[in-house]
Amino acid sequence: MEFAQLHPPGPPVEPEAVYTGLALEARAPADRPYVVANFVSSSDGKATVHGRSGPLGGSDGDRASFHLLRTQVDAVLAGTETMRIENYGRLARDTRFEEIRVAEGREQQPLGVLISRSGRIPFGIRLFADRGSRVAVYAPAGTAVPVECEADVLLHELPDDSGGDLPGVVGSLRRDHGVRSLLLEGGPLLFGAMLAAGLVDELFLTLAPAIAGGAERGVTAGAALPEALELELVWALQRGGHLFLRYVRR
């Protein structure tokens, strides 16, 4: 499999040539991880089709970039609804991805991260049934882990008036778990809140050659930002009509 390089122009490249060796952790501030977001969007700016991102991200190029980006970070964060709807499982899905992680100095599996102000944790998803997975759960006091849960769950208490306390959560990931690079995979409300808190450093965006239409959500949701966040294009790749864009915050 190869991507065409549109910007900067160059010869076709294999996915691992561009989506590994990113050394994102080297850019981490002193008090939090370096945060990159990865989203797929339709050509009309929608993040889902009938409530799921899968129909937009089904190409071989998107699957490759999705899984390879997970090899480049210490932890993966997603919202509770995203994890439930997409039925998250083991984050590094096979030995090839584990080997890339270990070769670059990371644990075999990234730490899963979940934030829930309600305390409604989707313990029925495959991630919590995987004995090789570790999940940091930030939830209100009194949240309990079911006895049948096989994953190693690390509970952190959210203050009652935290409103989610995203700076506190990412600070805890750095302080308590040594996380220097964090991948945000959704959903739109969490992405919007992370942007509003100034906690997103890069965006990897796949543009699918499709129009979703209707009332599907966009990539972000929630309150508008005080002003538009300016981005700089790092690269633009193409495969099968899909565009693969990497932006860094100016």
Number of C-alpha atoms within 10 A of each C-alpha: 11 15 21 18 17 16 13 10 11 10 9 15 14 13 17 15 11 15 17 17 14 14 12 18 17 11 13 18 12 11 14 22 30 24 25 23 22 21 22 27 24 24 18 14 19 24 29 23 20 13 14 14 21 15 17 24 22 12 15 12 22 23 12 15 19 19 16 21 21 26 30 25 27 27 28 26 24 21 20 22 15 19 22 16 13 13 13 17 16 19 23 20 12 10 10 11 20 19 16 20 24 13 12 14 11 16 17 20 23 26 23 25 24 20 24 18 20 11 17 13 22 19 18 14 17 17 23 25 17 16 12 14 21 22 20 21 22 24 23 22 14 8 17 11 15 10 6 10 17 17 18 17 17 14 17 16 14 21 14 11 9 11 9 20 16 17 15 13 21 22 18 18 23 22 15 9 14 14 22 24 24 30 27 22 21 24 23 21 17 23 24 20 20 18 16 17 13 12 18 22 18 22 21 20 19 26 24 25 15 17 14 20 14 9 11 15 20 16 21 21 14 12 10 12 12 7 7 7 11 9 14 12 15 13 17 19 24 19 17 12 11 22 22 23 19 20 19 16 12 10
